[in-house]
Amino acid sequence: MNVTQLTKRFGTFTALDDVSFSLRPGCTSLLGENGAGKTTLLNMIARVTTPTSGQIVGHDAIRIGYLPQRPALYPSLTPVETIRYAAELTGVTNVDPVHLLKRVGLEPVDRPAAHLSGGMRQRLGIAQALVHDPELLLLDEPVSALDPRGRREVLDLLSDLKRERMILYSTHVLPDAEEASDWVLLLRQGRLLMEGTVTDLLGSKSSIQVRLFNDVVTEDEWRTLPGVSHATRSGTTWELETDAKDVTERALLQLLLERGLRLQSLHVGHPSLESLFLEVNA
């Protein structure tokens, strides 16, 4: 499926501006701050709203399942009744409601949707979107109402589902996107700022996380180390972004020895999507 020069205006406000990309098999995460245009894009792909200009090629020839940010459920129907009703609407005759509900981690409880917790409603919304076995699954913030265990279950479910279909989902939980996604789209103020695999976006940079028993080194001092382009602090841990890992490591150890500083922990890896997200939205 190809999105070409997609634009959406609401009066004088441009919610989406000349966005183009190709959606491929697997799981694609859609990242961006509130108001970046993520939900607008999903609504247009789902044919809930029409673009002002541009086109989406291929989405009218495939089955699409859509979970909006707030699941659209009939409050008086139980989970099993919800799945049966969704099956009738889509003309599906071979769905097993109990099996489908268990697949998304929801027991077929005998309670109406109005009396379900937020996490249970979210799982029911995912099950409802899967009733007709869609080739493209659109999910708007699918883990926003879930506790850590529920998020883990949904991530495992996405890993399973992406083998069989295309998935496009928006999220603010960047570590989840980094884990589950084969491809990433980064929106900023309605424009597509970056796209690619996580490896492509993070490039060849390395991240050194260092924690000292006495946190006496300033940001300016960390940034004077050779190769360091950014130094950010989270609690008592400093994250140094470098494009010359070996050189930076040697200079870092030399600094610790010269200053007589006690090292609590040192971890070398790659920058996270979160650090990239914060950098481009600064």
WOSULFEN-V541536 format. One record per pair of residues at least 12 apart in sequence whose C-alpha atoms are under 10 Angstrom apart, sorted by sequence separation. I is the first residue (numbers start at 1). J is the second residue. D is the distance in whole Angstrom. If there is no record, write none. Layout:
[[I & J & D] [I & J & D]]
This chain:
[[5 & 17 & 8] [6 & 18 & 5] [7 & 19 & 7] [30 & 42 & 9] [44 & 56 & 9] [45 & 57 & 10] [47 & 59 & 9] [83 & 95 & 8] [84 & 96 & 9] [126 & 138 & 10] [142 & 154 & 8] [143 & 155 & 9] [169 & 181 & 9] [183 & 195 & 7] [184 & 196 & 5] [185 & 197 & 9] [219 & 231 & 6] [228 & 240 & 6] [229 & 241 & 6] [230 & 242 & 7] [5 & 18 & 4] [6 & 19 & 5] [7 & 20 & 10] [45 & 58 & 10] [46 & 59 & 8] [47 & 60 & 9] [73 & 86 & 10] [83 & 96 & 9] [84 & 97 & 7] [106 & 119 & 9] [107 & 120 & 9] [126 & 139 & 8] [142 & 155 & 10] [168 & 181 & 9] [183 & 196 & 5] [184 & 197 & 6] [185 & 198 & 10] [218 & 231 & 9] [219 & 232 & 7] [227 & 240 & 9] [228 & 241 & 6] [229 & 242 & 6] [4 & 18 & 8] [5 & 19 & 5] [6 & 20 & 6] [45 & 59 & 7] [46 & 60 & 9] [83 & 97 & 6] [106 & 120 & 7] [125 & 139 & 10] [167 & 181 & 9] [170 & 184 & 10] [182 & 196 & 9] [183 & 197 & 5] [184 & 198 & 7] [219 & 233 & 8] [227 & 241 & 8] [228 & 242 & 4] [229 & 243 & 8] [3 & 18 & 10] [4 & 19 & 7] [5 & 20 & 5] [6 & 21 & 9] [45 & 60 & 9] [82 & 97 & 9] [83 & 98 & 9] [105 & 120 & 9] [106 & 121 & 9] [167 & 182 & 10] [168 & 183 & 9] [169 & 184 & 10] [170 & 185 & 9] [182 & 197 & 6] [183 & 198 & 7] [186 & 201 & 10] [218 & 233 & 10] [225 & 240 & 9] [227 & 242 & 5] [228 & 243 & 7] [229 & 244 & 10] [3 & 19 & 7] [4 & 20 & 4] [5 & 21 & 9] [80 & 96 & 9] [81 & 97 & 8] [104 & 120 & 10] [106 & 122 & 10] [108 & 124 & 10] [126 & 142 & 8] [168 & 184 & 9] [169 & 185 & 10] [170 & 186 & 10] [181 & 197 & 8] [182 & 198 & 7] [183 & 199 & 10] [184 & 200 & 10] [185 & 201 & 10] [222 & 238 & 9] [226 & 242 & 8] [227 & 243 & 6] [228 & 244 & 8] [3 & 20 & 5] [4 & 21 & 7] [46 & 63 & 10] [47 & 64 & 9] [80 & 97 & 6] [83 & 100 & 8] [106 & 123 & 6] [107 & 124 & 10] [125 & 142 & 9] [168 & 185 & 10] [181 & 198 & 8] [182 & 199 & 10] [183 & 200 & 9] [184 & 201 & 8] [222 & 239 & 9] [223 & 240 & 8] [225 & 242 & 9] [226 & 243 & 9] [227 & 244 & 5] [228 & 245 & 9] [249 & 266 & 10] [2 & 20 & 8] [3 & 21 & 5] [4 & 22 & 8] [46 & 64 & 7] [48 & 66 & 10] [79 & 97 & 8] [80 & 98 & 7] [83 & 101 & 8] [104 & 122 & 10] [105 & 123 & 7] [106 & 124 & 7] [162 & 180 & 9] [183 & 201 & 10] [222 & 240 & 7] [223 & 241 & 9] [226 & 244 & 8] [227 & 245 & 7] [2 & 21 & 6] [3 & 22 & 6] [16 & 35 & 10] [45 & 64 & 9] [46 & 65 & 8] [79 & 98 & 9] [80 & 99 & 10] [104 & 123 & 6] [105 & 124 & 9] [122 & 141 & 10] [123 & 142 & 8] [162 & 181 & 9] [178 & 197 & 9] [179 & 198 & 9] [219 & 238 & 9] [223 & 242 & 10] [226 & 245 & 9] [227 & 246 & 9] [228 & 247 & 10] [249 & 268 & 9] [1 & 21 & 9] [2 & 22 & 4] [3 & 23 & 8] [15 & 35 & 8] [16 & 36 & 8] [17 & 37 & 9] [46 & 66 & 7] [80 & 100 & 9] [103 & 123 & 10] [104 & 124 & 8] [122 & 142 & 7] [123 & 143 & 9] [159 & 179 & 9] [162 & 182 & 9] [178 & 198 & 7] [208 & 228 & 10] [218 & 238 & 10] [226 & 246 & 10] [227 & 247 & 7] [228 & 248 & 7] [1 & 22 & 6] [2 & 23 & 6] [15 & 36 & 7] [16 & 37 & 6] [45 & 66 & 10] [46 & 67 & 10] [80 & 101 & 8] [102 & 123 & 10] [104 & 125 & 10] [106 & 127 & 9] [122 & 143 & 8] [137 & 158 & 10] [155 & 176 & 7] [159 & 180 & 7] [177 & 198 & 9] [178 & 199 & 10] [206 & 227 & 10] [207 & 228 & 9] [215 & 236 & 7] [217 & 238 & 10] [219 & 240 & 10] [226 & 247 & 7] [227 & 248 & 6] [1 & 23 & 5] [2 & 24 & 9] [15 & 37 & 6] [16 & 38 & 9] [19 & 41 & 9] [46 & 68 & 10] [79 & 101 & 8] [101 & 123 & 8] [102 & 124 & 10] [104 & 126 & 7] [105 & 127 & 9] [122 & 144 & 9] [123 & 145 & 10] [151 & 173 & 10] [155 & 177 & 9] [158 & 180 & 7] [159 & 181 & 9] [205 & 227 & 10] [206 & 228 & 10] [209 & 231 & 10] [211 & 233 & 10] [214 & 236 & 9] [215 & 237 & 9] [225 & 247 & 9] [226 & 248 & 6] [227 & 249 & 10] [1 & 24 & 7] [14 & 37 & 9] [15 & 38 & 9] [43 & 66 & 9] [101 & 124 & 7] [104 & 127 & 6] [119 & 142 & 10] [122 & 145 & 7] [123 & 146 & 9] [157 & 180 & 10] [158 & 181 & 9] [205 & 228 & 10] [207 & 230 & 10] [208 & 231 & 10] [209 & 232 & 10] [210 & 233 & 10] [213 & 236 & 9] [215 & 238 & 9] [225 & 248 & 6] [226 & 249 & 9] [245 & 268 & 8] [1 & 25 & 10] [15 & 39 & 10] [16 & 40 & 7] [42 & 66 & 9] [100 & 124 & 9] [101 & 125 & 10] [103 & 127 & 8] [119 & 143 & 8] [121 & 145 & 9] [122 & 146 & 8] [137 & 161 & 9] [152 & 176 & 9] [155 & 179 & 8] [156 & 180 & 8] [205 & 229 & 10] [207 & 231 & 10] [209 & 233 & 9] [211 & 235 & 10] [212 & 236 & 8] [224 & 248 & 10] [225 & 249 & 9] [226 & 250 & 9] [227 & 251 & 10] [245 & 269 & 10] [15 & 40 & 7] [16 & 41 & 7] [42 & 67 & 10] [43 & 68 & 8] [101 & 126 & 9] [102 & 127 & 9] [119 & 144 & 9] [120 & 145 & 9] [121 & 146 & 10] [137 & 162 & 9] [151 & 176 & 9] [155 & 180 & 6] [209 & 234 & 10] [211 & 236 & 6] [212 & 237 & 8] [225 & 250 & 10] [226 & 251 & 7] [15 & 41 & 9] [42 & 68 & 9] [100 & 126 & 10] [101 & 127 & 6] [104 & 130 & 10] [118 & 144 & 9] [119 & 145 & 5] [120 & 146 & 8] [136 & 162 & 10] [154 & 180 & 10] [155 & 181 & 10] [210 & 236 & 9] [211 & 237 & 5] [212 & 238 & 9] [222 & 248 & 10] [225 & 251 & 6] [226 & 252 & 9] [79 & 106 & 9] [80 & 107 & 10] [81 & 108 & 10] [100 & 127 & 6] [101 & 128 & 9] [118 & 145 & 6] [119 & 146 & 5] [123 & 150 & 9] [135 & 162 & 10] [142 & 169 & 7] [143 & 170 & 10] [144 & 171 & 8] [210 & 237 & 6] [211 & 238 & 6] [224 & 251 & 10] [225 & 252 & 7] [237 & 264 & 10] [239 & 266 & 10] [241 & 268 & 10] [79 & 107 & 9] [80 & 108 & 6] [99 & 127 & 10] [100 & 128 & 9] [117 & 145 & 9] [118 & 146 & 7] [119 & 147 & 7] [122 & 150 & 10] [126 & 154 & 9] [136 & 164 & 9] [137 & 165 & 7] [138 & 166 & 9] [139 & 167 & 8] [140 & 168 & 9] [141 & 169 & 7] [142 & 170 & 8] [143 & 171 & 8] [144 & 172 & 8] [209 & 237 & 7] [210 & 238 & 5] [211 & 239 & 9] [237 & 265 & 9] [238 & 266 & 10] [239 & 267 & 9] [240 & 268 & 9] [241 & 269 & 10] [242 & 270 & 9] [8 & 37 & 9] [39 & 68 & 8] [79 & 108 & 6] [80 & 109 & 8] [81 & 110 & 10] [101 & 130 & 10] [117 & 146 & 10] [118 & 147 & 10] [135 & 164 & 8] [136 & 165 & 6] [137 & 166 & 6] [138 & 167 & 6] [139 & 168 & 6] [140 & 169 & 6] [141 & 170 & 5] [142 & 171 & 7] [143 & 172 & 9] [144 & 173 & 8] [209 & 238 & 6] [210 & 239 & 7] [237 & 266 & 9] [239 & 268 & 10] [241 & 270 & 8] [242 & 271 & 9] [39 & 69 & 8] [78 & 108 & 8] [79 & 109 & 7] [80 & 110 & 8] [82 & 112 & 9] [97 & 127 & 9] [100 & 130 & 8] [101 & 131 & 10] [120 & 150 & 9] [123 & 153 & 10] [134 & 164 & 9] [135 & 165 & 5] [136 & 166 & 5] [137 & 167 & 5] [138 & 168 & 5] [139 & 169 & 4] [140 & 170 & 5] [141 & 171 & 5] [143 & 173 & 8] [208 & 238 & 8] [209 & 239 & 4] [210 & 240 & 8] [222 & 252 & 8] [225 & 255 & 9] [241 & 271 & 7] [78 & 109 & 7] [79 & 110 & 8] [80 & 111 & 10] [81 & 112 & 9] [82 & 113 & 8] [97 & 128 & 10] [100 & 131 & 8] [119 & 150 & 7] [123 & 154 & 8] [130 & 161 & 10] [133 & 164 & 10] [134 & 165 & 7] [135 & 166 & 6] [136 & 167 & 6] [137 & 168 & 6] [138 & 169 & 6] [139 & 170 & 6] [140 & 171 & 7] [141 & 172 & 7] [207 & 238 & 10] [208 & 239 & 6] [209 & 240 & 6] [240 & 271 & 9] [8 & 40 & 8] [78 & 110 & 6] [79 & 111 & 8] [80 & 112 & 10] [81 & 113 & 10] [119 & 151 & 9] [122 & 154 & 10] [133 & 165 & 9] [134 & 166 & 9] [135 & 167 & 8] [136 & 168 & 8] [137 & 169 & 8] [138 & 170 & 8] [139 & 171 & 9] [141 & 173 & 9] [207 & 239 & 6] [208 & 240 & 5] [209 & 241 & 9] [239 & 271 & 9] [7 & 40 & 10] [8 & 41 & 9] [77 & 110 & 9] [78 & 111 & 5] [79 & 112 & 7] [134 & 167 & 10] [143 & 176 & 9] [207 & 240 & 6] [208 & 241 & 6] [222 & 255 & 10] [7 & 41 & 9] [20 & 54 & 9] [22 & 56 & 10] [77 & 111 & 8] [78 & 112 & 4] [79 & 113 & 7] [97 & 131 & 9] [206 & 240 & 8] [207 & 241 & 5] [208 & 242 & 8] [221 & 255 & 10] [241 & 275 & 9] [6 & 41 & 9] [16 & 51 & 9] [17 & 52 & 10] [18 & 53 & 8] [19 & 54 & 8] [20 & 55 & 9] [21 & 56 & 10] [22 & 57 & 9] [76 & 111 & 9] [77 & 112 & 5] [78 & 113 & 6] [95 & 130 & 10] [96 & 131 & 9] [206 & 241 & 6] [207 & 242 & 6] [8 & 44 & 9] [16 & 52 & 9] [17 & 53 & 9] [18 & 54 & 8] [19 & 55 & 10] [20 & 56 & 9] [75 & 111 & 10] [76 & 112 & 5] [77 & 113 & 6] [78 & 114 & 9] [95 & 131 & 7] [205 & 241 & 7] [206 & 242 & 5] [207 & 243 & 9] [239 & 275 & 9] [7 & 44 & 10] [17 & 54 & 10] [75 & 112 & 6] [76 & 113 & 6] [77 & 114 & 8] [78 & 115 & 9] [79 & 116 & 9] [94 & 131 & 10] [95 & 132 & 8] [205 & 242 & 6] [206 & 243 & 6] [208 & 245 & 8] [3 & 41 & 10] [6 & 44 & 9] [14 & 52 & 10] [74 & 112 & 8] [75 & 113 & 5] [76 & 114 & 6] [78 & 116 & 9] [94 & 132 & 9] [95 & 133 & 9] [204 & 242 & 9] [205 & 243 & 5] [206 & 244 & 8] [207 & 245 & 8] [217 & 255 & 10] [73 & 112 & 10] [74 & 113 & 7] [75 & 114 & 4] [76 & 115 & 9] [92 & 131 & 8] [93 & 132 & 9] [204 & 243 & 7] [205 & 244 & 8] [206 & 245 & 6] [217 & 256 & 10] [73 & 113 & 7] [74 & 114 & 8] [75 & 115 & 8] [91 & 131 & 10] [92 & 132 & 6] [203 & 243 & 9] [204 & 244 & 9] [205 & 245 & 8] [206 & 246 & 10] [208 & 248 & 9] [8 & 49 & 9] [73 & 114 & 9] [75 & 116 & 9] [79 & 120 & 9] [83 & 124 & 8] [86 & 127 & 10] [87 & 128 & 8] [90 & 131 & 8] [91 & 132 & 8] [92 & 133 & 9] [204 & 245 & 10] [208 & 249 & 8] [3 & 45 & 9] [8 & 50 & 8] [9 & 51 & 8] [10 & 52 & 9] [79 & 121 & 9] [82 & 124 & 8] [83 & 125 & 10] [86 & 128 & 7] [90 & 132 & 7] [206 & 248 & 10] [210 & 252 & 9] [217 & 259 & 10] [7 & 50 & 10] [8 & 51 & 5] [9 & 52 & 6] [82 & 125 & 9] [85 & 128 & 9] [86 & 129 & 9] [87 & 130 & 10] [88 & 131 & 10] [89 & 132 & 10] [216 & 259 & 10] [232 & 275 & 9] [1 & 45 & 10] [7 & 51 & 6] [8 & 52 & 5] [9 & 53 & 9] [79 & 123 & 10] [80 & 124 & 9] [83 & 127 & 7] [84 & 128 & 9] [86 & 130 & 10] [87 & 131 & 6] [88 & 132 & 10] [208 & 252 & 10] [212 & 256 & 9] [217 & 261 & 9] [6 & 51 & 7] [7 & 52 & 6] [8 & 53 & 7] [79 & 124 & 7] [82 & 127 & 9] [83 & 128 & 6] [86 & 131 & 7] [87 & 132 & 7] [105 & 150 & 8] [216 & 261 & 9] [230 & 275 & 10] [5 & 51 & 10] [6 & 52 & 8] [7 & 53 & 5] [8 & 54 & 9] [78 & 124 & 10] [79 & 125 & 9] [82 & 128 & 7] [83 & 129 & 9] [85 & 131 & 10] [86 & 132 & 9] [104 & 150 & 10] [215 & 261 & 9] [6 & 53 & 6] [7 & 54 & 6] [71 & 118 & 10] [83 & 130 & 9] [84 & 131 & 9] [214 & 261 & 7] [215 & 262 & 9] [5 & 53 & 7] [6 & 54 & 4] [7 & 55 & 9] [70 & 118 & 10] [73 & 121 & 8] [79 & 127 & 9] [83 & 131 & 7] [105 & 153 & 7] [213 & 261 & 8] [214 & 262 & 7] [215 & 263 & 10] [4 & 53 & 9] [5 & 54 & 5] [6 & 55 & 6] [72 & 121 & 9] [73 & 122 & 10] [79 & 128 & 9] [104 & 153 & 8] [105 & 154 & 8] [212 & 261 & 7] [213 & 262 & 6] [214 & 263 & 9] [230 & 279 & 9] [4 & 54 & 6] [5 & 55 & 7] [6 & 56 & 8] [71 & 121 & 7] [72 & 122 & 10] [103 & 153 & 10] [104 & 154 & 7] [212 & 262 & 6] [213 & 263 & 6] [214 & 264 & 9] [3 & 54 & 8] [4 & 55 & 5] [5 & 56 & 9] [70 & 121 & 9] [71 & 122 & 6] [73 & 124 & 8] [211 & 262 & 9] [212 & 263 & 5] [213 & 264 & 6] [3 & 55 & 6] [4 & 56 & 6] [70 & 122 & 8] [71 & 123 & 9] [72 & 124 & 10] [73 & 125 & 7] [104 & 156 & 10] [105 & 157 & 9] [211 & 263 & 6] [212 & 264 & 5] [213 & 265 & 9] [2 & 55 & 8] [3 & 56 & 5] [4 & 57 & 8] [69 & 122 & 9] [71 & 124 & 8] [72 & 125 & 7] [104 & 157 & 7] [210 & 263 & 8] [211 & 264 & 5] [212 & 265 & 7] [2 & 56 & 6] [3 & 57 & 6] [68 & 122 & 10] [71 & 125 & 5] [103 & 157 & 8] [104 & 158 & 10] [210 & 264 & 8] [211 & 265 & 5] [212 & 266 & 9] [1 & 56 & 7] [2 & 57 & 5] [3 & 58 & 9] [67 & 122 & 9] [70 & 125 & 9] [71 & 126 & 8] [73 & 128 & 9] [210 & 265 & 6] [211 & 266 & 7] [1 & 57 & 6] [2 & 58 & 7] [3 & 59 & 9] [67 & 123 & 10] [69 & 125 & 10] [72 & 128 & 9] [209 & 265 & 8] [210 & 266 & 5] [211 & 267 & 9] [1 & 58 & 5] [2 & 59 & 8] [67 & 124 & 10] [68 & 125 & 8] [71 & 128 & 9] [209 & 266 & 6] [210 & 267 & 7] [1 & 59 & 6] [67 & 125 & 6] [68 & 126 & 9] [71 & 129 & 10] [208 & 266 & 7] [209 & 267 & 5] [210 & 268 & 9] [1 & 60 & 10] [66 & 125 & 9] [67 & 126 & 6] [208 & 267 & 6] [209 & 268 & 6] [1 & 61 & 10] [66 & 126 & 8] [67 & 127 & 9] [207 & 267 & 8] [208 & 268 & 5] [209 & 269 & 8] [1 & 62 & 9] [65 & 126 & 9] [67 & 128 & 8] [68 & 129 & 10] [207 & 268 & 6] [208 & 269 & 6] [209 & 270 & 10] [65 & 127 & 10] [66 & 128 & 9] [67 & 129 & 6] [206 & 268 & 7] [207 & 269 & 5] [208 & 270 & 8] [209 & 271 & 10] [65 & 128 & 8] [66 & 129 & 5] [67 & 130 & 9] [206 & 269 & 6] [207 & 270 & 5] [208 & 271 & 9] [65 & 129 & 5] [66 & 130 & 8] [205 & 269 & 9] [206 & 270 & 4] [207 & 271 & 5] [64 & 129 & 8] [65 & 130 & 6] [205 & 270 & 7] [206 & 271 & 6] [207 & 272 & 8] [64 & 130 & 9] [65 & 131 & 8] [204 & 270 & 8] [205 & 271 & 7] [206 & 272 & 10] [65 & 132 & 8] [203 & 270 & 9] [204 & 271 & 9] [64 & 132 & 9] [65 & 133 & 8] [66 & 134 & 9] [202 & 270 & 8] [203 & 271 & 9] [207 & 275 & 10] [63 & 132 & 8] [64 & 133 & 9] [65 & 134 & 5] [71 & 140 & 9] [202 & 271 & 7] [63 & 133 & 8] [64 & 134 & 5] [65 & 135 & 8] [66 & 136 & 9] [67 & 137 & 8] [68 & 138 & 8] [69 & 139 & 8] [70 & 140 & 8] [201 & 271 & 10] [202 & 272 & 8] [63 & 134 & 5] [64 & 135 & 6] [65 & 136 & 6] [66 & 137 & 6] [67 & 138 & 6] [68 & 139 & 6] [69 & 140 & 5] [70 & 141 & 9] [71 & 142 & 10] [199 & 270 & 9] [201 & 272 & 10] [202 & 273 & 7] [62 & 134 & 8] [63 & 135 & 5] [64 & 136 & 5] [65 & 137 & 5] [66 & 138 & 5] [67 & 139 & 5] [68 & 140 & 5] [69 & 141 & 6] [70 & 142 & 9] [199 & 271 & 10] [201 & 273 & 8] [62 & 135 & 6] [63 & 136 & 6] [64 & 137 & 6] [65 & 138 & 6] [66 & 139 & 6] [67 & 140 & 6] [68 & 141 & 8] [69 & 142 & 7] [202 & 275 & 9] [61 & 135 & 10] [62 & 136 & 7] [63 & 137 & 9] [64 & 138 & 7] [65 & 139 & 8] [66 & 140 & 8] [67 & 141 & 9] [68 & 142 & 8] [69 & 143 & 10] [70 & 144 & 10] [198 & 272 & 9] [199 & 273 & 10] [202 & 276 & 7] [67 & 142 & 8] [69 & 144 & 8] [70 & 145 & 10] [198 & 273 & 7] [201 & 276 & 8] [59 & 135 & 10] [69 & 145 & 10] [59 & 136 & 8] [194 & 280 & 10] [193 & 280 & 9] [184 & 273 & 10] [188 & 277 & 10] [46 & 136 & 9] [187 & 277 & 10] [45 & 136 & 10] [46 & 137 & 9] [186 & 277 & 8] [46 & 138 & 8] [188 & 280 & 9] [189 & 281 & 10] [45 & 138 & 8] [188 & 281 & 7] [178 & 272 & 8] [186 & 280 & 9] [187 & 281 & 10] [43 & 138 & 9] [178 & 273 & 6] [42 & 138 & 7] [177 & 273 & 8] [178 & 274 & 9] [42 & 139 & 8] [43 & 140 & 10] [175 & 272 & 8] [176 & 273 & 10] [177 & 274 & 10] [42 & 140 & 8] [174 & 272 & 8] [175 & 273 & 7] [174 & 273 & 6] [175 & 274 & 7] [39 & 139 & 10] [173 & 273 & 10] [174 & 274 & 6] [39 & 140 & 7] [69 & 170 & 9] [173 & 274 & 9] [174 & 275 & 9] [38 & 140 & 8] [39 & 141 & 9] [64 & 166 & 10] [65 & 167 & 9] [66 & 168 & 10] [67 & 169 & 9] [172 & 274 & 10] [38 & 141 & 10] [64 & 167 & 10] [66 & 169 & 10] [174 & 277 & 8] [27 & 136 & 10] [30 & 139 & 10] [25 & 135 & 9] [26 & 136 & 10] [27 & 137 & 9] [28 & 138 & 10] [29 & 139 & 9] [30 & 140 & 9] [25 & 136 & 9] [30 & 141 & 10] [24 & 136 & 10] [23 & 136 & 10] [45 & 168 & 10] [42 & 168 & 8] [42 & 169 & 8] [42 & 170 & 9] [41 & 170 & 10] [39 & 169 & 10] [27 & 158 & 8] [38 & 169 & 9] [39 & 170 & 8] [26 & 158 & 9] [27 & 159 & 8] [38 & 170 & 7] [26 & 159 & 9] [38 & 171 & 9] [26 & 160 & 10] [27 & 161 & 9] [28 & 162 & 9] [1 & 136 & 10] [26 & 161 & 8] [27 & 162 & 6] [26 & 162 & 5] [27 & 163 & 9] [25 & 162 & 7] [26 & 163 & 6] [25 & 163 & 8] [26 & 164 & 8] [27 & 165 & 8] [28 & 166 & 8] [29 & 167 & 8] [30 & 168 & 7] [31 & 169 & 9] [32 & 170 & 8] [33 & 171 & 10] [34 & 172 & 9] [25 & 164 & 8] [26 & 165 & 6] [27 & 166 & 6] [28 & 167 & 6] [29 & 168 & 6] [30 & 169 & 6] [31 & 170 & 6] [32 & 171 & 8] [33 & 172 & 8] [25 & 165 & 6] [26 & 166 & 5] [27 & 167 & 5] [28 & 168 & 5] [29 & 169 & 5] [30 & 170 & 4] [31 & 171 & 6] [32 & 172 & 7] [24 & 165 & 9] [25 & 166 & 5] [26 & 167 & 6] [27 & 168 & 6] [28 & 169 & 6] [29 & 170 & 6] [30 & 171 & 7] [31 & 172 & 7] [24 & 166 & 6] [25 & 167 & 8] [26 & 168 & 9] [27 & 169 & 8] [28 & 170 & 9] [29 & 171 & 7] [30 & 172 & 9] [31 & 173 & 9] [32 & 174 & 10] [23 & 166 & 8] [24 & 167 & 9] [25 & 168 & 10] [29 & 172 & 10] [31 & 174 & 8] [23 & 167 & 9] [24 & 168 & 9] [23 & 168 & 8] [29 & 174 & 9] [31 & 177 & 8] [29 & 176 & 9] [30 & 177 & 8] [38 & 185 & 10] [29 & 177 & 6] [38 & 186 & 9] [28 & 177 & 8] [29 & 178 & 9] [38 & 187 & 7] [41 & 190 & 9] [27 & 177 & 9] [36 & 186 & 9] [37 & 187 & 7] [38 & 188 & 9] [40 & 190 & 9] [29 & 180 & 8] [30 & 181 & 9] [36 & 187 & 6] [37 & 188 & 8] [38 & 189 & 10] [28 & 180 & 8] [29 & 181 & 6] [35 & 187 & 10] [36 & 188 & 5] [37 & 189 & 7] [38 & 190 & 8] [27 & 180 & 7] [28 & 181 & 5] [29 & 182 & 8] [30 & 183 & 9] [31 & 184 & 7] [32 & 185 & 9] [33 & 186 & 9] [35 & 188 & 8] [36 & 189 & 4] [37 & 190 & 5] [26 & 180 & 10] [27 & 181 & 5] [28 & 182 & 6] [29 & 183 & 6] [30 & 184 & 6] [31 & 185 & 6] [32 & 186 & 6] [33 & 187 & 8] [34 & 188 & 9] [35 & 189 & 7] [36 & 190 & 5] [37 & 191 & 8] [26 & 181 & 8] [27 & 182 & 5] [28 & 183 & 5] [29 & 184 & 5] [30 & 185 & 5] [31 & 186 & 5] [32 & 187 & 5] [33 & 188 & 7] [34 & 189 & 9] [35 & 190 & 8] [36 & 191 & 8] [37 & 192 & 10] [26 & 182 & 6] [27 & 183 & 7] [28 & 184 & 6] [29 & 185 & 6] [30 & 186 & 6] [31 & 187 & 6] [32 & 188 & 6] [33 & 189 & 8] [36 & 192 & 9] [25 & 182 & 9] [26 & 183 & 8] [27 & 184 & 9] [28 & 185 & 7] [29 & 186 & 8] [30 & 187 & 7] [31 & 188 & 9] [32 & 189 & 8] [24 & 182 & 9] [25 & 183 & 10] [32 & 190 & 9] [24 & 183 & 9] [32 & 191 & 10] [23 & 183 & 9] [32 & 192 & 9] [31 & 192 & 10] [32 & 193 & 10] [30 & 192 & 10] [31 & 194 & 10] [21 & 185 & 9] [31 & 195 & 10] [1 & 166 & 10] [30 & 195 & 9] [29 & 195 & 10] [28 & 195 & 10] [19 & 187 & 9] [28 & 196 & 9] [28 & 197 & 9] [16 & 187 & 9] [19 & 190 & 8] [20 & 191 & 9] [21 & 192 & 9] [16 & 188 & 9] [17 & 189 & 8] [18 & 190 & 8] [19 & 191 & 6] [20 & 192 & 8] [16 & 189 & 8] [17 & 190 & 5] [18 & 191 & 7] [19 & 192 & 6] [15 & 189 & 7] [16 & 190 & 4] [17 & 191 & 5] [18 & 192 & 8] [19 & 193 & 9] [21 & 195 & 8] [14 & 189 & 9] [15 & 190 & 5] [16 & 191 & 6] [17 & 192 & 8] [14 & 190 & 7] [15 & 191 & 9] [16 & 192 & 9] [14 & 191 & 10] [8 & 190 & 9] [7 & 190 & 9] [7 & 191 & 9] [6 & 191 & 10] [31 & 273 & 10] [33 & 277 & 9] [32 & 277 & 8] [33 & 278 & 10] [31 & 277 & 8] [33 & 281 & 8] [32 & 281 & 9]]
